[in-house]
């Protein structure tokens, strides 16, 4: 499963969504192939909306491996 690292567990952690919540979510294979492109919801991405969306991702992505980026910001991976 693709795991997002956008939840803030510790106040010292950066908020990865702060300036990126309205950017497009890209799912990229570990080989660099674009697997998916998702437009942000009207209110912008949140950790919850990303996790909900991840439940709909094709299972094949787990086998090939994939990273998630919102704009240019790394926000998750199948390798976490």
Buried (B, 14 or more C-beta within 10 A) or exposed (E): EBBBBBBBEEEEEEEBBEEBBBBEBBBBBEEEEEBBEBEBEEEEBBBEBBBEBBEEBEEEBEEEBBBBBBBEBEBBBBEE
